[in-house]
Amino acid sequence: MHEEVLLSGSMAKKETSGKRTNRKQKRREAQAQEKRLRRIRILGFVGLVVIAGAVLVFWRNAGRVPAEEAAALVAPNRIGPASAPVQIVEFGDFGCPACRAWHNAGIQEQLVANFGEQISFEFRHFPVITAQSPQAAEAAQCAAEQGAFWEYHDFIYEQTRQNALSRSDLENYAAAIGLDEAAFESCLDSGRFKELVQRDLRAAQSAGARGTPTFLINGEQAFPSYESMSATIQEILGS
């Protein structure tokens, strides 16, 4: 009888121990499953972030075209013949007060009046002065797409407040000079001239530009006064 009680107690202990083992095993399995689910959720979230980022980059770049293709959409921002013996380049910024002052001093008009087709004058973008300068440069290229770069350029420097270059300002200027507003806004939305503007910026840096405006005459930096530029031109022309 005593042996039966001991046997019964031993079996009960084994049964209890087995139940505990089963519960521990189930807990371990449940924890392992939870870890697997957590990893899956994290990987899924990371995947969604990567996909969303790729979509955003694609959307932002969808309208952009390489600088060479963008340049083919518009003529260079040049006054005078491309074959002129004297090539003047201004690297300028629509948010630059010194560029505005130089323009409004009439030096460009004086040079063109005095030297005629012996010189050409080209404006390229160096948008480094304000945070809105790159978009203003793109807006000017959108105006150029409608054959109105110089009208837009002159309007900003002559008719607007300094640094009034918000998106709504840029659209108002397009309307003021009679551009197709829908086409202008679509162009600006597309960002298709972004790479062209950046190409100009890199060219300015390669030429050693440290501020705006920077002028090159036949590839050499020039002091921007009428007297200095005129003397350099006369020296090149041999007169």
C-alpha positions in Angstrom: 0.0 0.0 0.0 2.8 2.3 1.0 4.6 1.5 -2.3 1.4 2.3 -4.3 1.2 5.8 -2.6 4.9 6.5 -3.4 4.4 5.4 -7.0 1.3 7.5 -7.3 3.1 10.5 -5.9 6.1 10.0 -8.3 3.7 9.8 -11.2 1.9 13.0 -10.1 5.3 14.8 -9.8 6.3 13.6 -13.3 2.9 14.7 -14.7 3.2 18.2 -13.1 6.8 18.5 -14.3 5.7 17.6 -17.8 3.0 20.2 -17.7 5.5 22.8 -16.6 7.9 21.8 -19.4 5.0 22.0 -21.9 4.1 25.4 -20.7 7.7 26.7 -20.9 8.0 25.2 -24.4 4.9 26.9 -25.5 6.0 30.2 -24.1 9.4 29.8 -25.9 7.6 29.0 -29.1 5.2 31.9 -28.7 8.1 34.3 -28.0 10.0 33.0 -31.0 6.9 33.5 -33.1 6.5 37.0 -31.8 10.1 37.8 -32.7 9.6 36.4 -36.2 6.4 38.5 -36.6 8.2 41.6 -35.3 11.1 41.1 -37.8 8.6 40.7 -40.6 6.8 43.9 -39.6 10.1 45.8 -39.4 11.3 44.5 -42.7 7.9 45.4 -44.2 8.0 48.9 -42.9 11.6 49.4 -44.2 10.5 48.1 -47.5 7.6 50.6 -47.7 10.0 53.4 -46.7 12.4 52.4 -49.5 9.6 52.2 -52.0 8.1 55.5 -51.0 11.5 57.1 -51.2 12.1 55.7 -54.7 8.7 57.0 -55.8 9.4 60.4 -54.4 12.8 60.6 -56.1 11.2 59.4 -59.4 8.4 62.0 -59.1 10.8 64.8 -58.4 13.0 63.9 -61.3 10.3 62.9 -63.7 10.2 66.2 -65.5 13.9 66.9 -65.5 16.0 66.4 -68.6 19.8 66.4 -69.0 21.3 69.8 -69.3 22.2 69.2 -73.0 18.7 68.3 -73.8 17.3 71.3 -71.9 19.7 73.6 -73.7 18.3 72.3 -77.0 14.9 73.5 -76.0 16.0 77.2 -75.9 18.5 79.4 -77.6 21.5 80.6 -75.5 20.7 83.8 -73.5 22.8 85.8 -75.9 22.7 89.3 -77.4 24.9 89.6 -80.5 26.3 87.1 -82.9 27.8 83.8 -81.6 30.7 84.3 -84.0 31.6 87.7 -82.6 35.4 88.1 -81.9 34.7 89.2 -78.4 32.6 86.9 -76.2 31.3 88.4 -72.9 29.7 86.1 -70.3 28.0 87.2 -67.2 27.4 84.7 -64.4 24.5 86.3 -62.5 21.8 85.7 -59.9 18.4 87.3 -59.9 18.6 87.6 -56.1 21.9 89.5 -56.4 21.8 93.3 -55.6 25.1 93.9 -57.4 23.8 92.2 -60.5 20.7 94.4 -60.4 22.9 97.5 -59.9 25.2 96.6 -62.8 22.2 96.0 -65.1 20.5 99.2 -64.2 23.8 101.2 -64.7 23.3 100.5 -68.4 26.8 99.1 -69.0 25.6 96.3 -71.2 23.7 98.7 -73.5 26.7 101.0 -73.7 29.0 98.2 -74.8 26.6 96.9 -77.4 26.0 100.5 -78.7 29.7 101.1 -79.0 31.0 97.8 -80.3 27.9 96.5 -82.1 28.3 93.0 -83.6 32.0 92.8 -82.7 30.8 91.6 -79.3 28.3 89.1 -78.0 26.9 89.2 -74.4 25.6 86.0 -72.8 23.9 85.6 -69.4 24.5 82.3 -67.5 23.1 81.4 -64.1 25.1 81.4 -60.9 22.2 81.1 -58.3 24.0 81.3 -55.0 22.8 84.5 -53.3 19.4 83.5 -52.0 17.5 80.2 -51.4 15.0 81.3 -54.1 17.7 82.1 -56.7 17.7 78.6 -58.3 14.0 78.6 -58.9 14.2 82.2 -60.3 16.9 81.0 -62.7 14.6 78.1 -63.8 11.7 80.6 -64.2 13.9 82.7 -66.5 14.6 79.6 -68.6 10.9 78.9 -68.7 10.4 82.4 -70.1 13.2 81.7 -72.6 11.2 78.7 -73.7 8.6 81.2 -74.9 11.3 83.4 -76.4 11.2 86.0 -73.6 14.4 85.5 -71.5 15.6 89.1 -71.8 12.1 90.5 -71.2 11.8 88.4 -68.0 15.4 89.2 -67.0 14.9 93.0 -67.4 11.6 93.0 -65.7 13.0 91.4 -62.6 15.9 93.8 -62.3 14.0 96.9 -63.3 10.5 96.5 -62.1 10.5 94.5 -58.9 11.6 94.7 -55.3 14.9 93.2 -54.4 14.6 89.5 -53.6 10.9 89.3 -54.4 11.4 85.8 -55.9 8.7 83.6 -54.4 6.8 81.2 -56.6 3.8 83.6 -56.8 6.1 86.5 -57.6 7.7 84.6 -60.5 4.3 83.7 -61.9 3.2 87.3 -61.6 6.2 88.5 -63.6 5.4 86.0 -66.3 1.9 87.3 -66.5 3.1 90.9 -66.5 5.2 90.4 -69.6 2.4 88.5 -71.4 3.7 85.0 -71.3 1.4 82.0 -71.6 0.8 81.5 -67.8 -0.3 77.9 -68.0 2.7 76.9 -70.1 5.0 78.8 -67.8 3.6 77.2 -64.6 3.8 73.8 -66.2 7.4 74.4 -67.2 8.3 75.5 -63.7 6.5 72.5 -62.1 8.4 70.1 -64.3 11.8 71.2 -63.2 13.1 70.5 -66.7 15.6 73.3 -66.5 17.1 72.4 -63.1 20.0 70.5 -64.6 20.8 73.3 -67.1 20.9 75.8 -64.2 23.2 73.5 -62.2 25.4 73.1 -65.3 25.8 76.9 -65.5 26.6 77.0 -61.7 29.3 74.4 -62.2 30.7 76.3 -65.1 30.9 79.4 -63.0 32.8 77.6 -60.3 35.2 76.1 -62.8 35.9 79.5 -64.2 36.8 80.7 -60.7 33.7 82.7 -59.9 33.5 83.6 -56.2 30.6 86.0 -56.3 28.0 87.6 -58.5 28.1 89.1 -61.0 31.3 87.5 -62.4 32.2 88.5 -66.0 34.4 86.7 -68.5 35.7 88.3 -71.7 37.0 85.6 -74.0 37.3 83.3 -71.0 39.2 85.7 -68.8 37.7 87.3 -65.7 37.1 91.0 -66.2 36.5 94.0 -63.9 32.8 95.0 -64.4 33.2 98.8 -65.0 32.4 100.2 -68.4 35.9 101.7 -68.7 37.7 98.4 -67.8 35.6 96.2 -70.0 35.8 98.7 -72.9 39.6 98.8 -72.7 39.8 95.0 -72.7 37.5 94.8 -75.7 39.6 97.4 -77.6 42.8 95.5 -76.8 41.3 92.3 -78.2 40.1 94.0 -81.3 43.5 95.7 -81.7 42.1 99.2 -81.8 
